């Protein structure tokens, strides 16, 4: 025989006399041998709270109240109170009451067995439902594991996305800083361009000088070597013609034509004034003195 603890059955009756009748009916009944069951107590009470304390933890509780309306109401109260406190609650359908002493004990024994059998059948049905619930629970656990796995993957993905977002934010800040710097550089370059453009316009509006070697220009124009370059420079420095500069062997003018025209003037002066350079200087000094006296 299975050595596990026997099934604990307790019976609730309405009064002490019912305890005696049920106890007499249980004589010569081998519930332990036949069903591995023990009836551990018979509780006489009409109080659901007392019954709750007396049968707490039992595997099966049989409610043996009268079959009249008060008995049915009391049985319903017991069932509501004990539901969830014990393994199973079953109603014994016995004609308890004023004529209980005339009931054959065999009837009580049969009803106790029947109540226990009904409890067992219900338990078997509950086992099937329990197995269904267990299967559903197992499937739910598998689903929960899958969800947990997906959640872990999502958490890892979220951490990766957060890291990437931080990197993108840092890159964005760096790019914004570079963009700001480039805008400043562009602003400076734009101002420099405007200044350069303005200077270029000013240069275009100015008469720019070109420089020419005096000896070479003289040779090209008059087909002769310049032997009086000192006189040419002296005459130019004294007359100070507009837009003509001369020195260090070069003549500067807005154009080659203007430089040539000035050399022609000097050559004419030199042709008509056939004296030495010192005489020319003295005459120019006298002209300057006369001009000064006239001004005074």
Secondary structure, DSSP 8 states (H G I E B T S, - for coil): ---S--EEEEEEESSHHHHHHHHHHTTT--HHHHHSEEEEEEEE-S-HHHHHHHHTT-SEEEEE--SSHHHHHHHHHHHHHHBTTBSEEEE-----STTGGGS-HHHHHHHHHHHHHHHHHHHHHHHHHHHHHHHHHHHHHHHHHHHHHHHHHHHHHHHHHHHHHHHHHHHHHHHHHHHHHHHHHHHHHHHHHHHHHHHHHHHHHS---EEEEHHHHHHHHHSS--S-HHHHHHHHHHH--TTEEEETTEEEESSHHHHHHHHHHHHHHHHH--S-HHHHHHHHHHHHHHHHHHH-
